[in-house]
Amino acid sequence: MKNTFLAISSAGPNHDRSKGTREQPFWDEHAAFIDRLVDDGFILMGGPLVDEREMPHGALLIVNAEDENEVRERLKNDPWFEKSILKLESVKRWRIFIDARK
């Protein structure tokens, strides 16, 4: 049975804080990688975490996985993690009690 997890990342050392999300190095490679995980049904939702100036400083992904190891294994080859644009900070299992989308 799949579980829902939150994968929380922060800006890595190679993240250019003067640029927006789609202006970061390796954006196209990262977007293609993420699109494949969405198509596989692994990623349910995701997007950048932004500060009050609307500047990105990390990201949140909501994913379906068996366990935390699967989350880490599937995300490790993201070009943004490989190139230190993002740094995976934590993976937390999330038990959803409220979902207004249903």
C-alpha positions, -999 to +999 in steps of 0.1 A: +000+000+000+013+034-009+016+062+017+017+100+013+049+118+020+061+154+021+095+159+006+108+193+018+139+209+002+158+241+007+179+262-016+212+245-022+246+262-024+243+266-062+208+281-061+210+316-076+189+337-052+187+366-077+167+344-101+133+329-102+125+292-103+124+288-140+156+308-144+178+285-123+205+265-140+194+231-153+157+241-152+148+221-184+165+189-171+149+193-136+114+199-152+117+169-174+127+147-145+098+160-124+073+155-153+084+118-155+077+113-118+043+130-122+035+107-152+044+077-130+019+088-104+047+093-078+044+131-075+009+143-066+016+180-061+046+202-058+061+236-062+085+262-048+083+276-013+085+314-017+093+342+007+073+375+011+090+389-020+078+359-040+114+346-044+118+308-043+139+294-014+131+257-015+103+233-026+076+210-013+066+178-031+037+156-020+044+121-032+030+085-031+055+059-020+058+027+000+083+043+025+108+071+031+136+051+013+116+050-019+111+087-017+148+094-013+158+068-040+134+082-066+144+119-060+182+114-057+187+116-095+169+150-099+194+172-116+187+200-091+198+177-062+228+164-082+239+200-090+231+214-055+204+238-067+182+222-041+190+202-010+166+176+003+160+185+040+134+161+051+109+134+041+079+131+064+050+106+062+017+125+061-016+111+072-043+131+055-074+137+076-089+166+057-091+169+019-116+193+004-108+181-031-129+150-028 
